[in-house]
Amino acid sequence: MNRIFKPFLDEYVIVFIDDILIYSQSEVEHADHLQAVLQTIQDCRLYAKFSTCDFWFTSVDFLGHVITSKGIKVDGQKIEAVMTWLRPLNETEVCNFLGLAGYYRRFVEGLSSISAPLKKLTHKATKFQLTEACEESFHELKKRLTTTPVLTLPHGNEGYVVYYDASKIGLGYVLVQHGKVIAYASRQLRKHEQNYPTHLLELLQLSLP
């Protein structure tokens, strides 16, 4: 599917397995985009089930996100799932919770630092013990995940601002356009990186995705 729709990817089409999302700036533009995609489907002798298709929506649920003209937010059902998520009692449950949190990492500022105590519980050499720090980490992540912001959609080449932050715990940045957040990113420092001086940590931030 990615090969077939390659000319349109990152222009006005997103493909995930057999799901296709078409996005446009205006109704006129959307009509042209829709025509191009449908023509490609016909030319390649592909088929789409009409009952599973949605057209001309101004808001769409896609891969656990709600996308509108105002931006991207976390699906309400996922927020509800986090709100009712019970305290993890073993490594598997911690991994499941961190997996969900990681999927929405772009919505949470400083995710890697907040999740650090829980992350340690997933290490094979660590005995599972839900400490006070782990409890605080769990509840803070739940709070952040259920109060996520609406992230703005980037607009072409209109300019971006990146704010970096480095500490002995982790790295992080915020991608901003016109004063609105597009995404957050962060990661914990590896063991050898914890010995880096400040200026090297600042350079290391450039490796963040």
C-alpha positions as a Markdown table, in Angstrom:
| # | Residue | x | y | z |
|---|---|---|---|---|
| 1 | Met | 0.0 | 0.0 | 0.0 |
| 2 | Asn | 2.8 | 2.4 | 0.8 |
| 3 | Arg | 4.4 | 1.7 | -2.6 |
| 4 | Ile | 1.1 | 2.3 | -4.4 |
| 5 | Phe | 0.4 | 5.6 | -2.7 |
| 6 | Lys | 4.0 | 6.7 | -2.5 |
| 7 | Pro | 3.4 | 9.9 | -4.6 |
| 8 | Phe | 0.8 | 11.1 | -2.2 |
| 9 | Leu | 2.4 | 10.1 | 1.2 |
| 10 | Asp | 3.3 | 13.1 | 3.4 |
| 11 | Glu | 1.4 | 15.3 | 0.9 |
| 12 | Tyr | -2.2 | 14.5 | 1.7 |
| 13 | Val | -2.3 | 10.7 | 2.4 |
| 14 | Ile | -1.4 | 8.5 | 5.4 |
| 15 | Val | -1.4 | 4.7 | 5.0 |
| 16 | Phe | -1.4 | 2.2 | 7.9 |
| 17 | Ile | -1.6 | -1.4 | 6.6 |
| 18 | Asp | -5.0 | -1.2 | 4.8 |
| 19 | Asp | -6.3 | 2.0 | 6.4 |
| 20 | Ile | -6.0 | 5.2 | 4.2 |
| 21 | Leu | -6.5 | 8.7 | 5.6 |
| 22 | Ile | -6.8 | 11.6 | 3.2 |
| 23 | Tyr | -6.4 | 15.1 | 4.6 |
| 24 | Ser | -6.7 | 18.5 | 2.9 |
| 25 | Gln | -6.8 | 22.2 | 3.6 |
| 26 | Ser | -10.1 | 22.9 | 1.9 |
| 27 | Glu | -13.1 | 21.2 | 0.4 |
| 28 | Val | -12.0 | 22.0 | -3.1 |
| 29 | Glu | -8.6 | 20.6 | -2.5 |
| 30 | His | -10.1 | 17.5 | -0.8 |
| 31 | Ala | -12.2 | 16.8 | -3.8 |
| 32 | Asp | -9.1 | 16.6 | -5.9 |
| 33 | His | -7.2 | 14.5 | -3.4 |
| 34 | Leu | -10.1 | 12.1 | -3.0 |
| 35 | Gln | -10.4 | 11.8 | -6.8 |
| 36 | Ala | -6.6 | 11.0 | -7.1 |
| 37 | Val | -6.8 | 8.3 | -4.4 |
| 38 | Leu | -9.9 | 6.6 | -5.8 |
| 39 | Gln | -8.4 | 6.7 | -9.3 |
| 40 | Thr | -5.3 | 5.0 | -8.0 |
| 41 | Ile | -7.4 | 2.3 | -6.3 |
| 42 | Gln | -9.2 | 1.7 | -9.5 |
| 43 | Asp | -6.0 | 1.7 | -11.6 |
| 44 | Cys | -4.4 | -0.9 | -9.3 |
| 45 | Arg | -7.5 | -3.0 | -9.2 |
| 46 | Leu | -7.9 | -2.7 | -5.5 |
| 47 | Tyr | -11.2 | -2.7 | -3.7 |
| 48 | Ala | -12.6 | -0.8 | -0.8 |
| 49 | Lys | -15.8 | -1.8 | 1.1 |
| 50 | Phe | -18.1 | 1.2 | 1.0 |
| 51 | Ser | -19.7 | 0.4 | 4.4 |
| 52 | Thr | -16.3 | 0.8 | 6.1 |
| 53 | Cys | -15.4 | 4.1 | 4.4 |
| 54 | Asp | -16.1 | 7.6 | 5.7 |
| 55 | Phe | -16.1 | 10.7 | 3.5 |
| 56 | Trp | -16.1 | 14.4 | 4.0 |
| 57 | Phe | -15.6 | 14.3 | 7.8 |
| 58 | Thr | -14.2 | 17.3 | 9.6 |
| 59 | Ser | -13.2 | 15.1 | 12.5 |
| 60 | Val | -11.9 | 11.5 | 12.2 |
| 61 | Asp | -10.7 | 8.8 | 14.6 |
| 62 | Phe | -7.5 | 7.3 | 13.4 |
| 63 | Leu | -5.2 | 4.8 | 15.2 |
| 64 | Gly | -6.2 | 6.0 | 18.7 |
| 65 | His | -6.2 | 9.7 | 17.8 |
| 66 | Val | -8.9 | 12.2 | 17.0 |
| 67 | Ile | -7.8 | 14.5 | 14.2 |
| 68 | Thr | -9.7 | 17.8 | 13.5 |
| 69 | Ser | -8.9 | 21.1 | 11.8 |
| 70 | Lys | -7.8 | 22.3 | 15.3 |
| 71 | Gly | -5.2 | 19.6 | 15.8 |
| 72 | Ile | -4.7 | 16.1 | 17.2 |
| 73 | Lys | -5.9 | 14.7 | 20.5 |
| 74 | Val | -6.0 | 11.4 | 22.3 |
| 75 | Asp | -9.0 | 9.2 | 21.6 |
| 76 | Gly | -11.6 | 9.6 | 24.5 |
| 77 | Gln | -11.9 | 5.9 | 24.9 |
| 78 | Lys | -8.1 | 5.6 | 25.5 |
| 79 | Ile | -8.4 | 8.4 | 28.1 |
| 80 | Glu | -11.2 | 6.5 | 29.8 |
| 81 | Ala | -9.1 | 3.3 | 29.8 |
| 82 | Val | -6.2 | 5.1 | 31.5 |
| 83 | Met | -8.6 | 6.6 | 34.1 |
| 84 | Thr | -9.8 | 3.1 | 35.2 |
| 85 | Trp | -6.3 | 1.5 | 34.9 |
| 86 | Leu | -5.5 | -0.4 | 38.1 |
| 87 | Arg | -2.3 | -0.2 | 40.0 |
| 88 | Pro | 0.2 | -2.6 | 38.3 |
| 89 | Leu | 1.1 | -5.7 | 40.4 |
| 90 | Asn | 3.7 | -7.3 | 38.3 |
| 91 | Glu | 6.3 | -6.7 | 35.5 |
| 92 | Thr | 3.8 | -7.6 | 32.7 |
| 93 | Glu | 1.2 | -5.1 | 33.9 |
| 94 | Val | 3.9 | -2.4 | 34.2 |
| 95 | Cys | 5.0 | -3.1 | 30.6 |
| 96 | Asn | 1.5 | -2.9 | 29.4 |
| 97 | Phe | 0.9 | 0.5 | 31.0 |
| 98 | Leu | 4.2 | 1.9 | 29.8 |
| 99 | Gly | 3.4 | 0.6 | 26.3 |
| 100 | Leu | 0.2 | 2.6 | 26.3 |
| 101 | Ala | 2.0 | 5.7 | 27.7 |
| 102 | Gly | 4.8 | 5.3 | 25.2 |
| 103 | Tyr | 2.3 | 5.2 | 22.3 |
| 104 | Tyr | 1.1 | 8.7 | 23.3 |
| 105 | Arg | 4.6 | 10.0 | 24.3 |
| 106 | Arg | 4.3 | 13.0 | 21.9 |
| 107 | Phe | 1.5 | 14.4 | 24.1 |
| 108 | Val | 3.4 | 14.1 | 27.4 |
| 109 | Glu | 6.1 | 16.5 | 28.3 |
| 110 | Gly | 9.0 | 14.8 | 30.2 |
| 111 | Leu | 7.5 | 11.3 | 29.8 |
| 112 | Ser | 10.9 | 9.5 | 30.1 |
| 113 | Ser | 11.7 | 11.2 | 33.4 |
| 114 | Ile | 8.3 | 10.7 | 34.9 |
| 115 | Ser | 8.3 | 7.0 | 33.9 |
| 116 | Ala | 11.8 | 6.3 | 35.1 |
| 117 | Pro | 10.9 | 4.6 | 38.4 |
| 118 | Leu | 8.4 | 2.3 | 36.7 |
| 119 | Lys | 10.9 | 1.6 | 33.8 |
| 120 | Lys | 13.4 | 0.2 | 36.3 |
| 121 | Leu | 10.9 | -2.5 | 37.3 |
| 122 | Thr | 11.1 | -3.9 | 33.8 |
| 123 | His | 14.8 | -4.7 | 34.1 |
| 124 | Lys | 15.6 | -8.3 | 34.5 |
| 125 | Ala | 18.1 | -7.7 | 37.3 |
| 126 | Thr | 15.6 | -5.7 | 39.3 |
| 127 | Lys | 13.4 | -7.3 | 41.9 |
| 128 | Phe | 9.8 | -6.3 | 41.5 |
| 129 | Gln | 8.9 | -3.9 | 44.3 |
| 130 | Leu | 6.3 | -1.1 | 43.8 |
| 131 | Thr | 8.0 | 1.6 | 45.9 |
| 132 | Glu | 6.6 | 5.0 | 46.8 |
| 133 | Ala | 8.5 | 6.5 | 43.8 |
| 134 | Cys | 6.9 | 3.9 | 41.5 |
| 135 | Glu | 3.4 | 4.8 | 42.9 |
| 136 | Glu | 4.0 | 8.5 | 42.3 |
| 137 | Ser | 5.3 | 7.7 | 38.8 |
| 138 | Phe | 2.2 | 5.7 | 38.0 |
| 139 | His | -0.3 | 8.3 | 39.3 |
| 140 | Glu | 1.6 | 11.2 | 37.6 |
| 141 | Leu | 1.5 | 9.4 | 34.3 |
| 142 | Lys | -2.2 | 8.7 | 34.6 |
| 143 | Lys | -2.8 | 12.4 | 35.4 |
| 144 | Arg | -0.7 | 13.5 | 32.4 |
| 145 | Leu | -2.3 | 11.0 | 30.0 |
| 146 | Thr | -5.8 | 12.0 | 31.0 |
| 147 | Thr | -5.2 | 15.7 | 30.6 |
| 148 | Thr | -3.2 | 15.7 | 27.4 |
| 149 | Pro | -3.2 | 18.8 | 25.2 |
| 150 | Val | -4.5 | 19.2 | 21.7 |
| 151 | Leu | -1.4 | 19.2 | 19.5 |
| 152 | Thr | -1.4 | 21.6 | 16.6 |
| 153 | Leu | -0.9 | 20.4 | 13.1 |
| 154 | Pro | 2.3 | 21.6 | 11.4 |
| 155 | His | 1.9 | 24.0 | 8.5 |
| 156 | Gly | 4.4 | 23.4 | 5.7 |
| 157 | Asn | 7.5 | 25.6 | 5.8 |
| 158 | Glu | 6.2 | 28.4 | 8.0 |
| 159 | Gly | 9.0 | 28.0 | 10.5 |
| 160 | Tyr | 9.5 | 25.9 | 13.7 |
| 161 | Val | 11.0 | 26.5 | 17.2 |
| 162 | Val | 12.5 | 23.7 | 19.2 |
| 163 | Tyr | 13.1 | 24.1 | 23.0 |
| 164 | Tyr | 15.6 | 21.6 | 24.4 |
| 165 | Asp | 16.3 | 20.6 | 28.0 |
| 166 | Ala | 19.0 | 18.3 | 29.3 |
| 167 | Ser | 19.6 | 16.9 | 32.8 |
| 168 | Lys | 21.5 | 14.0 | 34.4 |
| 169 | Ile | 18.2 | 12.1 | 34.2 |
| 170 | Gly | 17.2 | 12.5 | 30.6 |
| 171 | Leu | 16.8 | 14.6 | 27.5 |
| 172 | Gly | 13.7 | 16.3 | 26.2 |
| 173 | Tyr | 12.4 | 18.9 | 23.7 |
| 174 | Val | 9.2 | 20.6 | 22.6 |
| 175 | Leu | 8.5 | 21.3 | 18.9 |
| 176 | Val | 6.5 | 24.5 | 18.5 |
| 177 | Gln | 5.0 | 26.5 | 15.6 |
| 178 | His | 3.4 | 29.9 | 16.0 |
| 179 | Gly | 3.5 | 29.4 | 19.8 |
| 180 | Lys | 1.6 | 26.2 | 19.7 |
| 181 | Val | 2.9 | 22.7 | 20.6 |
| 182 | Ile | 3.3 | 20.2 | 17.8 |
| 183 | Ala | 4.9 | 17.4 | 19.8 |
| 184 | Tyr | 7.0 | 16.5 | 22.9 |
| 185 | Ala | 9.9 | 14.1 | 22.9 |
| 186 | Ser | 12.1 | 12.7 | 25.6 |
| 187 | Arg | 14.3 | 9.8 | 26.6 |
| 188 | Gln | 16.3 | 8.6 | 29.6 |
| 189 | Leu | 20.0 | 8.8 | 29.5 |
| 190 | Arg | 22.0 | 5.6 | 29.0 |
| 191 | Lys | 24.4 | 4.6 | 31.7 |
| 192 | His | 27.5 | 5.9 | 30.0 |
| 193 | Glu | 25.7 | 9.1 | 29.0 |
| 194 | Gln | 25.1 | 10.0 | 32.6 |
| 195 | Asn | 28.8 | 10.9 | 32.8 |
| 196 | Tyr | 28.7 | 13.4 | 30.0 |
| 197 | Pro | 29.3 | 17.1 | 30.7 |
| 198 | Thr | 26.5 | 19.5 | 30.1 |
| 199 | His | 27.7 | 20.7 | 26.6 |
| 200 | Leu | 27.8 | 17.1 | 25.3 |
| 201 | Leu | 24.3 | 16.5 | 26.7 |
| 202 | Glu | 23.1 | 19.5 | 24.8 |
| 203 | Leu | 24.6 | 18.1 | 21.6 |
| 204 | Leu | 23.1 | 14.7 | 22.4 |
| 205 | Gln | 19.6 | 16.2 | 22.2 |
| 206 | Leu | 20.0 | 16.5 | 18.5 |
| 207 | Ser | 19.7 | 12.8 | 18.2 |
| 208 | Leu | 16.1 | 12.8 | 19.5 |
| 209 | Pro | 13.5 | 11.9 | 16.9 |
